[in-house]
Amino acid sequence: MERYVISGGRRGYDRLQVLARERWPTTAALLARAGLKSGMKVADLGCGGGQVTMELARIVAPAHVTGFDMDEVKLALAREAAAERGIDNVEFRAMNLHDWREPDAYGAVYTRFVLQHLRQPIEILIRMWEAVRPGGVLIVEDADFDGWESHPKSAALDFFLRTYAEAIRRSGGDHSIGRKLYAMFLEAGIPRPELTLTQPVYLEGEGKSLPWSTLEASAGSILAENIASRAEIDAALDGLSKLIDDTETLVLGPRLFHLWSRRPA
Protein backbone atom coordinates (compact mmCIF):
# COMPACT_ATOMS: atom_id res chain seq x y z
CA MET A 1 0.00 0.00 0.00
CA GLU A 2 1.15 3.56 -0.70
CA ARG A 3 2.57 5.85 1.95
CA TYR A 4 1.65 9.48 2.44
CA VAL A 5 4.81 11.36 1.49
CA ILE A 6 4.03 14.60 3.36
CA SER A 7 4.37 14.47 7.14
CA GLY A 8 1.26 15.01 9.22
CA GLY A 9 0.59 15.97 12.82
CA ARG A 10 0.53 19.54 14.07
CA ARG A 11 3.10 20.83 11.56
CA GLY A 12 1.16 19.20 8.77
CA TYR A 13 -1.99 20.86 10.04
CA ASP A 14 -0.33 24.28 10.02
CA ARG A 15 0.86 23.75 6.44
CA LEU A 16 -2.67 22.81 5.38
CA GLN A 17 -3.98 26.03 6.93
CA VAL A 18 -1.82 28.00 4.50
CA LEU A 19 -2.84 25.75 1.60
CA ALA A 20 -6.52 26.16 2.49
CA ARG A 21 -6.31 29.95 2.55
CA GLU A 22 -4.35 30.07 -0.68
CA ARG A 23 -6.55 27.68 -2.65
CA TRP A 24 -9.97 28.61 -1.23
CA PRO A 25 -10.98 31.16 -3.92
CA THR A 26 -10.67 28.58 -6.72
CA THR A 27 -12.28 25.86 -4.60
CA ALA A 28 -15.21 28.13 -3.73
CA ALA A 29 -15.73 28.91 -7.41
CA LEU A 30 -15.65 25.20 -8.23
CA LEU A 31 -18.23 24.33 -5.58
CA ALA A 32 -20.54 27.02 -6.93
CA ARG A 33 -20.17 25.80 -10.52
CA ALA A 34 -20.77 22.22 -9.41
CA GLY A 35 -24.07 23.25 -7.81
CA LEU A 36 -23.30 22.57 -4.15
CA LYS A 37 -26.15 23.99 -2.09
CA SER A 38 -28.07 23.86 1.16
CA GLY A 39 -29.53 20.48 2.02
CA MET A 40 -26.90 18.31 0.29
CA LYS A 41 -25.27 15.70 2.55
CA VAL A 42 -21.52 15.69 1.78
CA ALA A 43 -18.50 13.41 2.20
CA ASP A 44 -15.03 15.03 2.13
CA LEU A 45 -12.39 12.36 1.51
CA GLY A 46 -8.88 13.04 2.78
CA CYS A 47 -10.10 16.10 4.65
CA GLY A 48 -6.82 16.80 6.47
CA GLY A 49 -7.32 19.56 9.01
CA GLY A 50 -10.92 20.11 7.96
CA GLN A 51 -10.60 23.66 6.66
CA VAL A 52 -12.55 22.93 3.48
CA THR A 53 -14.86 20.50 5.32
CA MET A 54 -16.09 23.31 7.54
CA GLU A 55 -16.69 25.53 4.52
CA LEU A 56 -18.69 22.70 2.94
CA ALA A 57 -20.74 22.50 6.13
CA ARG A 58 -21.45 26.22 5.96
CA ILE A 59 -22.66 25.95 2.36
CA VAL A 60 -24.91 22.90 2.76
CA ALA A 61 -26.30 23.64 6.25
CA PRO A 62 -28.44 22.31 7.80
CA ALA A 63 -27.34 19.12 5.98
CA HIS A 64 -24.49 17.09 7.44
CA VAL A 65 -20.86 16.88 6.24
CA THR A 66 -18.44 14.08 7.17
CA GLY A 67 -14.69 14.48 6.72
CA PHE A 68 -12.58 11.32 6.45
CA ASP A 69 -8.83 11.16 7.04
CA MET A 70 -6.16 8.85 8.49
CA ASP A 71 -4.36 11.49 10.59
CA GLU A 72 -5.82 11.45 14.11
CA VAL A 73 -3.87 14.55 15.14
CA LYS A 74 -5.28 16.65 12.31
CA LEU A 75 -8.79 15.31 12.95
CA ALA A 76 -8.59 16.23 16.64
CA LEU A 77 -7.51 19.75 15.71
CA ALA A 78 -10.33 19.92 13.15
CA ARG A 79 -12.89 18.95 15.80
CA GLU A 80 -11.56 21.67 18.10
CA ALA A 81 -11.76 24.26 15.32
CA ALA A 82 -15.33 23.25 14.42
CA ALA A 83 -16.39 23.50 18.07
CA GLU A 84 -14.76 26.93 18.43
CA ARG A 85 -16.61 28.14 15.31
CA GLY A 86 -19.90 26.68 16.47
CA ILE A 87 -20.25 24.40 13.42
CA ASP A 88 -22.50 21.57 14.54
CA ASN A 89 -23.34 19.93 11.21
CA VAL A 90 -19.85 18.49 10.64
CA GLU A 91 -18.20 15.25 11.77
CA PHE A 92 -14.64 14.02 11.40
CA ARG A 93 -13.92 10.30 11.16
CA ALA A 94 -10.61 8.45 11.12
CA MET A 95 -10.50 6.03 8.21
CA ASN A 96 -8.21 4.69 5.51
CA LEU A 97 -9.90 5.55 2.22
CA HIS A 98 -9.27 2.01 1.00
CA ASP A 99 -11.75 0.88 3.67
CA TRP A 100 -14.39 3.46 2.76
CA ARG A 101 -17.50 2.40 0.87
CA GLU A 102 -20.96 3.99 1.27
CA PRO A 103 -23.11 3.38 -1.82
CA ASP A 104 -25.91 5.84 -2.55
CA ALA A 105 -25.24 7.80 0.64
CA TYR A 106 -24.44 11.40 -0.34
CA GLY A 107 -25.69 14.34 -2.32
CA ALA A 108 -22.08 15.33 -2.99
CA VAL A 109 -18.74 13.55 -2.65
CA TYR A 110 -15.63 15.71 -2.71
CA THR A 111 -11.86 15.27 -2.56
CA ARG A 112 -8.92 17.64 -3.03
CA PHE A 113 -5.20 16.89 -3.52
CA VAL A 114 -5.64 13.27 -2.38
CA LEU A 115 -5.74 11.12 -5.50
CA GLN A 116 -2.14 12.08 -6.38
CA HIS A 117 -1.01 10.04 -3.36
CA LEU A 118 -2.97 6.86 -4.12
CA ARG A 119 -1.73 3.75 -5.92
CA GLN A 120 -5.22 2.97 -7.27
CA PRO A 121 -7.00 6.31 -7.80
CA ILE A 122 -9.50 4.89 -10.28
CA GLU A 123 -10.72 2.38 -7.68
CA ILE A 124 -11.39 5.27 -5.27
CA LEU A 125 -13.14 7.24 -8.03
CA ILE A 126 -15.43 4.27 -8.64
CA ARG A 127 -16.33 4.13 -4.93
CA MET A 128 -16.86 7.87 -4.82
CA TRP A 129 -19.23 7.69 -7.78
CA GLU A 130 -21.12 4.78 -6.19
CA ALA A 131 -21.65 6.95 -3.10
CA VAL A 132 -23.35 9.75 -5.09
CA ARG A 133 -27.14 9.63 -4.96
CA PRO A 134 -29.30 10.31 -8.04
CA GLY A 135 -29.16 14.03 -8.72
CA GLY A 136 -25.95 14.34 -6.70
CA VAL A 137 -22.47 15.39 -7.79
CA LEU A 138 -18.89 14.13 -7.61
CA ILE A 139 -16.29 16.90 -7.25
CA VAL A 140 -12.53 16.38 -7.54
CA GLU A 141 -9.57 18.74 -7.42
CA ASP A 142 -5.97 17.74 -7.94
CA ALA A 143 -2.70 19.14 -9.18
CA ASP A 144 -0.20 18.72 -11.96
CA PHE A 145 3.03 19.56 -10.16
CA ASP A 146 4.92 19.92 -13.42
CA GLY A 147 3.39 23.40 -13.49
CA TRP A 148 5.82 24.64 -10.82
CA GLU A 149 8.24 27.01 -12.54
CA SER A 150 10.02 30.28 -11.93
CA HIS A 151 11.56 33.16 -13.83
CA PRO A 152 14.45 33.57 -13.47
CA LYS A 153 15.08 29.84 -13.05
CA SER A 154 15.56 28.59 -9.49
CA ALA A 155 17.74 25.56 -8.82
CA ALA A 156 16.05 25.18 -5.43
CA LEU A 157 12.58 25.06 -6.98
CA ASP A 158 13.76 22.53 -9.57
CA PHE A 159 15.20 20.40 -6.75
CA PHE A 160 11.88 20.54 -4.89
CA LEU A 161 9.89 19.42 -7.92
CA ARG A 162 12.33 16.67 -8.87
CA THR A 163 12.69 15.13 -5.41
CA TYR A 164 9.03 15.47 -4.42
CA ALA A 165 7.89 13.91 -7.69
CA GLU A 166 10.24 10.97 -7.18
CA ALA A 167 9.10 10.47 -3.58
CA ILE A 168 5.48 10.45 -4.75
CA ARG A 169 6.33 7.97 -7.50
CA ARG A 170 8.08 5.59 -5.13
CA SER A 171 5.13 5.71 -2.72
CA GLY A 172 2.76 4.64 -5.50
CA GLY A 173 1.33 8.05 -6.39
CA ASP A 174 1.53 10.45 -9.32
CA HIS A 175 2.60 14.08 -8.93
CA SER A 176 1.12 14.97 -12.34
CA ILE A 177 -2.27 13.29 -11.90
CA GLY A 178 -4.25 16.48 -12.51
CA ARG A 179 -3.99 16.32 -16.28
CA LYS A 180 -4.97 12.62 -16.24
CA LEU A 181 -8.16 12.96 -14.20
CA TYR A 182 -10.49 13.48 -17.13
CA ALA A 183 -9.45 10.15 -18.66
CA MET A 184 -9.64 8.51 -15.23
CA PHE A 185 -13.24 9.67 -14.78
CA LEU A 186 -14.17 8.03 -18.07
CA GLU A 187 -12.28 4.84 -17.23
CA ALA A 188 -14.13 4.68 -13.92
CA GLY A 189 -17.44 4.77 -15.78
CA ILE A 190 -18.30 8.28 -14.65
CA PRO A 191 -20.25 10.43 -17.14
CA ARG A 192 -18.18 12.99 -19.03
CA PRO A 193 -17.15 15.56 -16.38
CA GLU A 194 -17.06 19.31 -16.58
CA LEU A 195 -13.52 20.62 -16.31
CA THR A 196 -11.71 23.84 -15.47
CA LEU A 197 -8.04 24.65 -15.02
CA THR A 198 -6.32 27.35 -12.97
CA GLN A 199 -2.69 28.12 -12.27
CA PRO A 200 -1.57 30.42 -9.46
CA VAL A 201 1.24 32.90 -9.90
CA TYR A 202 3.25 34.52 -7.13
CA LEU A 203 5.60 37.41 -6.65
CA GLU A 204 4.99 37.53 -2.90
CA GLY A 205 2.57 36.28 -0.25
CA GLU A 206 2.26 33.08 1.75
CA GLY A 207 1.39 31.01 -1.32
CA LYS A 208 4.98 31.47 -2.45
CA SER A 209 6.07 29.59 0.69
CA LEU A 210 4.33 26.34 -0.31
CA PRO A 211 7.36 24.81 -2.09
CA TRP A 212 9.43 25.42 1.07
CA SER A 213 6.83 23.96 3.44
CA THR A 214 6.11 21.00 1.17
CA LEU A 215 9.78 20.12 0.77
CA GLU A 216 10.31 20.49 4.51
CA ALA A 217 7.31 18.22 5.19
CA SER A 218 8.41 15.58 2.67
CA ALA A 219 12.10 15.60 3.67
CA GLY A 220 11.65 12.45 5.76
CA SER A 221 10.33 10.49 2.79
CA ILE A 222 13.03 11.86 0.48
CA LEU A 223 15.73 10.82 2.95
CA ALA A 224 14.17 7.41 3.60
CA GLU A 225 14.23 6.65 -0.12
CA ASN A 226 17.80 7.96 -0.55
CA ILE A 227 16.59 10.39 -3.20
CA ALA A 228 18.75 13.20 -1.79
CA SER A 229 20.99 13.87 1.20
CA ARG A 230 20.17 15.99 4.26
CA ALA A 231 22.73 18.55 3.11
CA GLU A 232 21.12 18.79 -0.33
CA ILE A 233 17.66 19.22 1.19
CA ASP A 234 18.90 21.90 3.59
CA ALA A 235 20.57 23.78 0.75
CA ALA A 236 17.37 23.68 -1.28
CA LEU A 237 15.31 24.85 1.70
CA ASP A 238 17.70 27.78 2.09
CA GLY A 239 17.31 28.59 -1.60
CA LEU A 240 13.53 28.40 -1.39
CA SER A 241 13.55 30.66 1.67
CA LYS A 242 15.46 33.26 -0.33
CA LEU A 243 13.04 32.79 -3.22
CA ILE A 244 10.11 33.66 -0.93
CA ASP A 245 11.73 37.01 -0.09
CA ASP A 246 12.71 37.80 -3.69
CA THR A 247 9.83 39.87 -5.05
CA GLU A 248 11.50 40.13 -8.47
CA THR A 249 11.33 36.38 -9.12
CA LEU A 250 8.01 35.17 -10.48
CA VAL A 251 6.84 31.72 -9.39
CA LEU A 252 4.16 29.72 -11.17
CA GLY A 253 2.32 27.23 -8.99
CA PRO A 254 1.01 23.81 -10.02
CA ARG A 255 -1.69 23.51 -12.64
CA LEU A 256 -4.92 22.87 -10.71
CA PHE A 257 -7.57 20.71 -12.35
CA HIS A 258 -11.18 20.93 -11.15
CA LEU A 259 -13.68 18.31 -12.32
CA TRP A 260 -17.29 17.56 -11.49
CA SER A 261 -19.92 15.16 -12.79
CA ARG A 262 -23.59 14.93 -11.83
CA ARG A 263 -25.46 11.66 -11.53
CA PRO A 264 -28.78 11.81 -13.42
CA ALA A 265 -31.78 12.24 -11.14
N, C-alpha and C positions, 0 to 999 in steps of 0.2 A: 504493500500500500504506500501511496505517496506521503511525503512529509511536508509540513508547512514550512517554507524556507524562512519566512520573516518571524522573528521572535515575538512572543506575546507578552502576557502579564501587564503590569502597570505601564512600563515604557511603551509597549505595543499599543496600549490604550491611548496614551498621550499622542503617539504618532497618528493614530486614526482620527483623533480630534482635529488635527490639522488637515488631514485628508478630507474629512467630512465638510469642514468649512470651505475648503478650496473647491471641492467638486459639487457642492450643493446646488448652485445655480443651474448647472446642466442637468443634474438629477431631477430637480423640481420641474424643469421644462419637460423632461421626458415623462414624468408621472402625469403631468397635465395632458400631454399629447396621447398617452396611452389610455386616458379616460378614468384614472383612479378617482374615486369619489366617496362621499359619505355612504356608509352602510355596507361597504365591501370588506369582508373578512380577509385578512392578508397573512401570508407567510413570508418572512424575510430570512433567506438561507445564507448562512455565513455572516451573521449580523455584526460580528465583532463587538465593539463597545456600544452598539445600539443607537448611535446618533441618527442614522437614517430611519431606523425602526420607530423611534419616537416621532419623527416627522410623519411617517406613514400613519401612525396612530392619530396624529392631529388631523390629518386629511380625511381619514375614513370614519372618525368618531361619529356615532357611538359604537361602531363595529370594533371587533377585537383584532389585534395584531400579535403574532407570535414570532419572536426572533430566535433562530437556532444557531448555535455555535459550539465549538469544542472547548473554548478557552474559559474555564470557570472564573478566572480572575476578572477578565473583561466583562463577563456576564454579571458578576457581583457588582462591579462598578456601574454597569448599565442599570441594574435594578435600583441602586442608590440614586442615580441621576433621575430616573423616572419618578421615584418617590418624591424627590426634592422639587420636581416640576409639577407634581400633582397629576401625572398622567396615569390614569387607572384602567385604561383599556389596552394595556400592553403587557406581555408576558415574555420572559426570556428562559429558554430551555437549553440545557446542555445535551448535545447530541452530535455524533458523527454523521455527516450527511449521507454516508453510504448505508446507514441504518434507517434513514428517513423514508417513509412512504405513507401518504395519506390521500388515497384516490378520492376525487370529487369532493374536496373539503374546503376549497377557498375560492373567493371571488377574484383574488389576485395573488400570484406567486412571483416573488421578486428576488433577484440576487445581483450583487455588484462586486466585481473584482475577486471572484471566488473560483470561477471555472478555470482560470489560468493555472491554478494550483492542483487541479485534479487529473488523475491518470485516465479516467473514463468520463469526460464531461458529457458525452452524448447520452450515456446511461442516466446521469443526473437530469439532463434536459427532458428525457422521456418521463421520468418520475415527476418532474415539475409540471409537465403538461398534463399528466394523469390527474394531478391534484387540482387542476383548474376546473371549476364548475361550468356548465353551459352559460354562455354570456360573459364569462370571466376572462381574465387576461394574464398572459405570461410576460414578464418584463425582465430583461437581462441587460446589464452593462458590463463591459470588460474592455481591457486595454490592449493595444499593440505597442509594446515597449520599444519597438524599432523606431518609433516617432521621436524619441529623445534625441535632441541635437542641440548644438550651440553654434553661435557665430560671434567672435572667432571660435575656432575649434578648441575644445577642452579635453586634454588627455585624461583628466580625472573623471569627467562625465563619460568618456568612452570606456574607461575601466569599469565604472559602475554598471553600464549597460552590458558589457561583455561578461563580467563575472556573475552578475545577477541572473542573466539569461541562462548561463551554464548551470548555475545552482538550481534554477527552476527545471531545466531539462533533466538533470540527474535525479530530481525528486519525482519525476513523472509528469510534470506540468509543461506549459507552453507559454512563454513570455509574449508571443505574438498572436495569441488566440483571437483577439478582437476581430481581425480581418477574416477569420475563418468561421465566425459564429453563424453567418447567414447560411452557409452550406451545412453547418451542423444542425441548425433548426430543421432544414429540409430532410436531412438524413434521419433525424429523430421522428419524422412523421408529423411535424408541426406545420400548420398552414403557413404559406409564404408570409414572413414577418415584415412589418414596417421597419425602416432603418434610417438612422441619422448618424452623423459623424461630427465630432468636435475635436479641436486640438488646442490646448492652452498654450499661451506664450507668456514669458516672464522677463522682465528687466529687474524687478524687485518684488518684495512681498514674501509671505511665508510659503507660498506655493513653490518658490524657487529652492526652498530647503528640502523638498521631498527626496531628491536624489541622495542627499547627505543622510537623512534619517532612514531611508530604505536600505542604503548600503550598511549603515551602522547596525540596523536591525537584522540584516542577513549575513553579517560577518561570521557568525558562528557556523552557519551552513557552508559558507565559502571556505572557511578554514577546515571544517570537518571533511570536505571533499577534496582538499589539497588543490583547490582551484587557484589560490593566491596565498601569499604569506601574510603574516600579521603586519610586517613592515610595509608591504605593498598596499594593504588596505588602509593603514594609517596615513600613508602618503596621499592616497586618493581622497581620504576624508579631509585632509588638510587642504587639498586642492579644491574640493567642493565647497569647503567653508569660505575660501577666498572667492569662489565663483558667486556665492550668495551675496557677498558685499560689493561685487563689481557690477555697478549699474550700467556699464557700457557694453557688457556681454549679454546678448540675447539668448535665452534658453527656450527651446520648444519642448513641451511636455509630450507624453505619449498620445497617440491617436486613440480617442475614446469612442467606442462603438456602442450604440444604444438601439436595442431591438425590442419589439413587442408584437405579440400575436394574440388575437382574440378568438376564443372558442365560440362557434356559432351557438346561439341561444336555442 
